[in-house]
């Protein structure tokens, strides 16, 4: 009886390896079956990638979209916190925007309110979301690069998702 591997996630690979104690994917599936696997979706764990390459030599490794978004989101958050730590005045508008309105930086830039001013708590000023974001990125070019990279990745994944449907 011939078995087919339709979808093999890293957790199922690890689970199979753990169940068999000796990495018996070699026994469970023939070399031919494993060579026929075209793609495997993984997270960013290097151990998974090493297993996948060894067990499925012809498989294209695809990084899970969720983990890409999580990685770039974490990088943006770290850059924001680093910028806040470098600021001497924790009472200035920029610091307060970075601290209290951090969600603005994770929001799709196309969805930022650019026309309607709102009262920003903590900052104690009326301004648009776009003005608040611009205040930070225009005065901090290194942070702007991180923000732009985040938006580029976010938009590329959003466009790719639209193509898949």
C-alpha positions in Angstrom: 0.0 0.0 0.0 1.4 3.4 -1.0 1.2 6.3 1.4 1.1 9.9 0.4 2.3 12.9 2.3 -0.1 15.8 1.5 1.0 18.2 4.2 3.8 17.9 6.7 4.2 20.6 9.2 7.3 20.8 11.3 5.4 19.9 14.5 4.2 16.7 12.8 7.8 15.9 11.6 9.0 16.4 15.2 6.1 14.4 16.6 6.8 11.5 14.2 10.5 11.7 15.1 9.6 11.8 18.9 7.1 8.9 18.5 9.6 6.7 16.9 12.6 7.8 19.1 15.1 7.2 16.3 13.8 9.6 13.6 12.1 6.7 11.8 10.7 8.8 9.0 13.1 6.9 6.9 11.2 3.7 7.8 7.7 5.3 7.8 8.1 6.8 4.3 10.2 5.6 1.4 13.0 7.8 0.0 10.8 8.2 -3.1 7.8 9.4 -1.1 10.0 11.9 0.9 11.6 13.1 -2.3 8.1 13.7 -3.8 7.3 16.3 -1.1 7.2 19.6 -2.9 6.9 22.1 0.0 6.9 22.3 3.8 5.7 25.2 5.8 7.8 25.9 8.9 8.3 28.6 11.5 11.7 30.2 11.9 13.2 27.6 14.1 16.6 26.5 12.6 16.2 23.0 13.9 13.0 22.5 11.9 14.7 23.7 8.7 17.6 21.3 9.3 15.3 18.3 9.7 13.2 19.3 6.7 16.3 19.6 4.4 17.6 16.2 5.6 14.2 14.4 5.4 12.6 16.0 2.3 15.6 16.9 0.0 13.4 18.3 -2.8 11.0 20.3 -0.7 10.8 24.0 -0.9 10.9 25.5 2.6 8.2 28.1 3.1 8.3 30.3 6.2 4.9 30.7 7.9 3.4 34.1 7.3 2.4 34.5 11.0 6.0 34.1 12.1 7.3 36.6 9.5 4.8 39.2 10.8 5.7 38.4 14.4 9.4 38.8 13.7 9.1 42.2 11.9 6.6 43.4 14.5 9.0 42.5 17.3 11.9 44.3 15.5 9.7 47.4 15.2 8.8 47.2 18.9 12.4 46.8 19.9 13.5 49.8 17.7 10.7 51.9 19.3 11.8 51.0 22.8 15.5 51.6 22.0 14.6 55.0 20.7 12.6 55.8 23.8 15.6 54.8 26.0 17.9 57.2 24.1 15.6 60.2 24.7 16.6 62.5 27.5 13.2 64.0 28.1 10.4 61.5 28.9 7.9 64.4 29.1 8.3 65.4 25.4 5.6 64.8 22.8 7.7 62.3 20.9 8.4 60.1 23.9 4.7 60.1 24.9 3.7 59.2 21.3 6.1 56.3 21.3 5.1 55.2 24.8 1.3 55.6 24.8 0.4 55.3 21.1 2.7 52.5 20.0 -0.1 50.8 18.1 0.1 53.6 15.5 3.4 52.2 14.3 2.0 48.7 13.8 -1.1 50.0 11.9 -1.2 49.7 8.1 0.0 53.1 6.9 -2.9 53.2 4.5 -5.3 53.1 7.4 -3.8 56.0 9.4 -6.2 58.9 9.9 -4.7 61.8 8.0 -7.6 64.3 8.0 -9.3 64.2 11.4 -7.5 65.4 14.5 -8.1 63.5 17.7 -7.0 64.2 21.2 -4.0 62.0 22.0 -4.1 61.1 25.7 -0.7 61.3 27.3 0.5 63.7 24.7 -2.3 66.2 25.6 -2.6 67.5 22.1 -4.9 67.3 19.2 -3.3 65.9 16.0 -4.0 63.4 13.3 -2.6 59.9 13.6 -0.5 60.6 10.5 0.9 63.8 12.1 1.9 61.8 15.2 3.6 59.2 13.2 5.3 61.8 11.0 6.6 63.6 14.1 8.6 60.5 15.0 9.8 59.2 11.7 10.9 62.7 10.4 13.0 63.4 13.5 14.5 59.9 13.7 15.7 58.6 10.4 17.0 55.3 11.8 13.6 54.5 13.2 12.0 55.6 9.9 14.0 52.9 8.1 12.7 50.2 10.5 9.2 51.5 10.2 9.4 51.6 6.4 10.8 48.0 6.3 7.9 46.9 8.6 5.4 48.5 6.3 7.0 47.0 3.2 6.9 43.4 4.7 3.3 44.0 6.0 2.1 45.2 2.6 4.0 42.5 0.6 2.3 39.8 2.7 -1.1 41.6 2.4 -0.7 41.7 -1.4 0.4 38.1 -1.6 -2.6 37.0 0.6 -4.9 38.8 -1.8 -3.4 37.0 -4.8 -3.9 33.6 -3.1 -7.7 34.1 -2.9 
